[in-house]
Amino acid sequence: MATQQEIYHLKELAHDMRVKLLTLCGTYGGVLHIGGDLSMTDLMIAIYNYGLNVDSSDIALPTRDRFVLSKGHGAMAMYTAMSYKGFFNYDDIVKTYGKLDSAYGMHPCKVRLPGVETSSGSLGHGLSIAVGMAISAKQKKQNHRVFCYMGDGETCEGSIWEAAMAAHAKDLGNLIGVIDRNKQMMTSFSEESMKMDPYPDKWKAFGWDVTEIDGHNMEEIVNALDHLKKPNETDKPQAIVANTVKGKGVSFMERNIGWHAGMLSEEDMNKALKDVNDAWDKERGAK
Ligand SMILES: Cc1ncc(C[n+]2csc(CCOP(=O)(O)OP(=O)(O)O)c2C)c(N)n1
């Protein structure tokens, strides 16, 4: 169980990460998947800096938890969350991010970045990879867990549901799916394109244990991570359906289809930074 202090520290990191993402988006001269990065921020901070059993000084430890970023366009959110855990130096990331031949690509490459478990970017594949990792761990009688982070739009891919069925069939209690349910895709709102609700029920129907949370409430995120069953306690794969907001924290980005990806002018960057700094001041004042 996390102490109040630990939760406050995670919130502090999430705020710092928002500032870093928005500053990068306004300064590096290229496009960032800023909408989806901001919907991931609280979850990724909590996963890497609280929930996952990983050690950046021993990245090949067989007992480490595995993390698969299926929503590969959220790479920058993952690199940043990992940097607080000591995997990467943030200044190194921003020096080359998104540039030709950079190790820190817009989508992650495990060959170039030790510590990243899977290359991704083409949506719909991560859960199948995670299922394979979880089957392998079971066969080897290893007790670590495999986390797979998906976008809700991504879960329109049929391959996700094939993998979900396989996870149930193979009794993968060591597999955890985290779904970033921001109800937006690249150019549309999810419910307009595909009618995904009742969304958590779909995972339940595929044999998964499901917890639904507010993906921007650090207490709820930490509580959901705390209550995950251990691989030796269940045969059911577990899903955390996290209700999130694309562009979270920035008034002109939230739920705005135009902000799947983009770059910020200096004026808009300052406006965005003021939004997140004001929210953080309010949060701190309430402490
Ligand atoms: C197979 C495949 N088709 C299309 C794309 C282009 N694409 C990138 S992000 C995205 C939207 C994904 O929506 P979601 O998974 O909900 O991500 P989020 O809205 O959280 O960014 C699409 C269609 C892709 N990367 N891979």
The ligand as an SDF file (V2000), in Angstrom:
LIG
                    3D

 26 27  0  0  0  0  0  0  0  0999 V2000
   -2.2230   -0.5030  -37.6390 C   0  0  0  0  0  0  0  0  0  0  0  0
   -2.2400    0.9920  -37.5160 C   0  0  0  0  0  0  0  0  0  0  0  0
   -3.2320    1.6920  -38.1270 N   0  0  0  0  0  0  0  0  0  0  0  0
   -3.2490    3.0470  -38.0120 C   0  0  0  0  0  0  0  0  0  0  0  0
   -2.2840    3.7070  -37.3060 C   0  0  0  0  0  0  0  0  0  0  0  0
   -2.3050    5.2280  -37.2300 C   0  0  0  0  0  0  0  0  0  0  0  0
   -2.6950    5.7070  -35.9030 N   0  0  0  0  0  0  0  0  0  0  0  0
   -1.7950    6.1590  -35.0250 C   0  0  0  0  0  0  0  0  0  0  0  0
   -2.4730    6.6300  -33.5860 S   0  0  0  0  0  0  0  0  0  0  0  0
   -4.0210    6.2170  -34.1040 C   0  0  0  0  0  0  0  0  0  0  0  0
   -5.2050    6.4030  -33.2030 C   0  0  0  0  0  0  0  0  0  0  0  0
   -5.2210    5.3910  -32.1250 C   0  0  0  0  0  0  0  0  0  0  0  0
   -6.2020    5.6490  -31.1650 O   0  0  0  0  0  0  0  0  0  0  0  0
   -5.9640    5.1970  -29.6770 P   0  0  0  0  0  0  0  0  0  0  0  0
   -5.4250    3.8220  -29.6570 O   0  0  0  0  0  0  0  0  0  0  0  0
   -7.2210    5.4280  -28.9400 O   0  0  0  0  0  0  0  0  0  0  0  0
   -4.8050    6.1490  -29.1820 O   0  0  0  0  0  0  0  0  0  0  0  0
   -4.9460    7.5700  -28.4360 P   0  0  0  0  0  0  0  0  0  0  0  0
   -6.2370    8.1770  -28.8710 O   0  0  0  0  0  0  0  0  0  0  0  0
   -4.9560    7.2630  -26.9790 O   0  0  0  0  0  0  0  0  0  0  0  0
   -3.7510    8.3310  -28.8530 O   0  0  0  0  0  0  0  0  0  0  0  0
   -3.9780    5.7340  -35.4000 C   0  0  0  0  0  0  0  0  0  0  0  0
   -5.1660    5.3010  -36.1440 C   0  0  0  0  0  0  0  0  0  0  0  0
   -1.2560    2.9310  -36.7120 C   0  0  0  0  0  0  0  0  0  0  0  0
   -0.2730    3.4800  -35.9900 N   0  0  0  0  0  0  0  0  0  0  0  0
   -1.2780    1.5760  -36.8040 N   0  0  0  0  0  0  0  0  0  0  0  0
  1  2  1  0
  2  3  1  0
  2 26  2  0
  3  4  2  0
  4  5  1  0
  5  6  1  0
  5 24  2  0
  6  7  1  0
  7  8  2  0
  7 22  1  0
  8  9  1  0
  9 10  1  0
 10 11  1  0
 10 22  2  0
 11 12  1  0
 12 13  1  0
 13 14  1  0
 14 15  2  0
 14 16  1  0
 14 17  1  0
 17 18  1  0
 18 19  2  0
 18 20  1  0
 18 21  1  0
 22 23  1  0
 24 25  1  0
 24 26  1  0
M  CHG  1   7   1
M  END
$$$$
